[in-house]
Amino acid sequence: VIYENSYGQFVSPHRLKLTDKKGQTKEITGKNIVIAVGGRPKYPDIEGDQKYGITSDDLFSLEYDPGKTIVVGASYVALECAGFLHGIGREVDIFVRSILLRGFDQQMATRIGDYMSSIGIKFHHKTIPTRLECLEQGKPGKLRLHYRETLESGEIYESYQDCNTVLFAIGREACTQDLNLDKIGININKINGFKIKTKNEQSIHVPWLFSIGDCIDEQTMPHGKPLELTPVAIQSGQLLARRIFSNSIIMMDYYNVPTTVFTPIEYGAIENKKSLVYLARG
């Protein structure tokens, strides 16, 4: 195995340009190419979001106390981060656009939300941030998050809330935008998070291109339930390697995958095809 510590970009079918940290480049070719670039948390595309806000990637490397924190989002990442911040004694508010834990059993999601509310975490439902501004510089500083809330009457209410840290946990986007995928006939877009459409980890548009992990829009996954999980990426990569190099025919099964949500009240589930059909039908 030859390891290249370089950034790869497509030049043409089967051909990549590699750029190392010194800026030196060279080109290589491959019969099959596997993309496993993963993903990164995304921002909501509002004024001040990237300048003053942080994501879950930043939270664990902060060199200062985050203080009072507003978490924007209702994914398992959002609720987990809110849970442990509350656990270390920080005041936490969660801004929820629609529902908690989309893609999970909603009865369990409601129980998790109720429990988190009971221990002092504040939820703001049907709330969308519109602008983030800095009132005072510092570590932490003082921020003001402007938002729009839809009341039960249907009326739109605009207001703001002050805090020390705003953490965005509204989903992830694949790190594929700079790979020059258009050079090989693949178009990616923001609608599906710049992911590569695959079936059994093989591109549905380019037969010699494969992809695994968070950067795939896999057609054999449960509908509307992307499995952005490290063990899933590892398993699918191992099975793919065996199919390419050892004539294996074993495919990755994206059903019956155990998932755990590490919120203050923990939740684990294994959903198979029958249970997902049941949930979809209500």
Secondary structure, DSSP 8 states (H G I E B T S, - for coil): -----SEEEEEETTEEEEE-TTS-EEEEE-SSEEE---EEE-----BTHHHH-EEHHHHTT-SS---SEEEE--SHHHHHHHHHHHHTT--EEEE-SS-SSTTS-HHHHHHHHHHHHHTT-EEE-SEEEEEEEEEE-STT-EEEEEEEEE-TTS-EEEEEEEESEEEE-S-EEES-TTS-GGGGT----GGGTT-EEEETTEESS-TTEEE-GGGEEETTS-TT-----HHHHHHHHHHHHHHHHS--------SSEEEEE-SSS-EEEEE-HHHHHHHHH-
